[in-house]
Amino acid sequence: MVQSFAGLYQEKRGIRWGIERRDTKELIGTIGFHALAQKHRRAEIGYEIIPAHWRNGFASEAVSEVVSYGFAALGLTRIGAVVFTENEASNRLLVKMGFQKEGILRQYMYQNGNPYHTNVYSLLKLRG
């Protein structure tokens, strides 16, 4: 997994960070950008957190930081997200963070050999 993330970074197609608890320094997940297209100033955000740490605000904090980094440091103007329609927590999180739902992609992603519908979201950098 680390080599895969390093390859994406070296090829300038993505960037990934670990999510660490401040108090215990425990690695509890990862977050970052994939489908990075600097020419078009866009990327997709992706994240995962170990289930034992769900619903503690860690994802909100990490998404906020990474979105800020994407807009400020990478010069992105659009950050997208693709989420399984059944993943209620992640869908709620993205809306809470200001992402707008753009639609549904039917049978867009496979997991364990099964196709799943996904919601598509975007967050645009406000011009100013």
C-alpha positions in Angstrom: 0.0 0.0 0.0 2.8 2.4 0.9 4.6 1.7 -2.4 1.3 2.3 -4.3 0.9 5.7 -2.6 4.5 6.6 -3.2 4.1 5.7 -6.9 1.1 7.9 -7.2 3.1 10.8 -5.6 6.2 10.3 -7.8 4.0 10.2 -10.9 2.2 13.4 -9.7 -1.2 11.5 -9.9 -1.9 11.6 -6.2 -0.7 12.3 -2.6 -1.6 10.5 0.6 -1.1 11.1 4.3 -1.6 9.0 7.4 -4.2 10.1 9.9 -2.6 10.0 13.4 -4.3 10.6 16.8 -2.6 13.5 18.5 -2.9 11.9 22.0 -1.6 8.4 21.2 0.3 9.0 18.0 -1.6 5.9 16.7 -2.1 5.6 12.9 -5.8 5.3 12.5 -6.3 5.8 8.7 -5.2 7.6 5.6 -6.4 10.5 3.5 -5.4 12.2 0.3 -5.9 13.0 -3.3 -6.1 10.6 -6.3 -7.0 11.3 -9.9 -4.9 14.4 -9.5 -5.0 16.5 -12.6 -2.9 19.6 -12.0 -3.5 20.8 -15.6 -7.2 20.9 -14.9 -6.8 22.0 -11.2 -8.8 19.1 -9.8 -8.5 15.9 -7.8 -10.6 13.4 -5.9 -10.4 13.1 -2.1 -10.4 9.7 -0.5 -10.1 8.6 3.1 -10.5 5.6 5.4 -10.4 5.3 9.1 -10.2 2.2 11.3 -13.8 1.5 12.4 -12.9 1.7 16.1 -12.3 5.4 15.5 -15.4 6.3 13.6 -17.7 9.1 14.7 -15.1 10.9 16.8 -14.5 13.8 14.4 -11.2 12.6 13.0 -12.5 12.4 9.4 -14.0 15.9 9.6 -10.7 17.3 10.9 -8.6 15.5 8.3 -10.9 16.4 5.4 -10.9 20.0 6.4 -7.1 20.1 6.5 -6.6 18.3 3.2 -9.2 20.4 1.4 -7.4 23.6 2.6 -4.1 22.1 1.4 -5.6 21.2 -2.0 -6.9 24.7 -2.6 -4.0 26.7 -1.1 -0.9 24.6 -1.8 -1.9 22.6 -4.9 -3.9 25.4 -6.5 -6.9 23.1 -7.1 -10.3 24.7 -7.9 -12.3 21.5 -7.7 -12.2 18.6 -5.3 -14.4 15.7 -6.0 -15.4 12.6 -4.0 -17.0 9.3 -5.0 -18.8 7.4 -2.2 -20.8 4.2 -2.1 -24.5 5.2 -1.8 -24.8 2.9 1.2 -22.1 4.7 3.2 -24.4 7.0 5.1 -21.7 8.4 7.4 -19.4 9.4 4.6 -22.2 10.9 2.6 -23.3 13.0 5.6 -19.7 14.0 6.3 -19.1 15.4 2.8 -22.4 17.4 2.8 -21.4 18.7 6.3 -18.0 19.8 4.8 -19.7 21.8 2.1 -19.5 19.3 -0.8 -22.5 19.3 -3.2 -24.0 16.1 -4.5 -23.8 16.0 -8.3 -25.4 12.7 -9.0 -25.2 8.9 -8.9 -23.0 6.7 -10.9 -24.6 3.3 -11.3 -22.5 0.2 -10.7 -19.5 2.4 -10.7 -17.3 0.6 -8.2 -16.7 -3.0 -7.4 -16.0 -4.4 -3.9 -15.5 -8.1 -3.3 -16.7 -8.8 -6.8 -20.0 -6.9 -6.4 -20.9 -3.7 -8.2 -22.1 -0.7 -6.2 -23.7 2.6 -7.1 -21.8 5.7 -5.9 -22.7 9.3 -5.2 -20.5 11.9 -6.8 -19.7 15.1 -4.9 -17.7 18.2 -5.5 -16.4 21.2 -3.6 -15.3 24.3 -5.6 -12.9 26.9 -4.5 -14.6 30.2 -4.1 -13.0 32.9 -6.2 -11.8 35.8 -4.3 
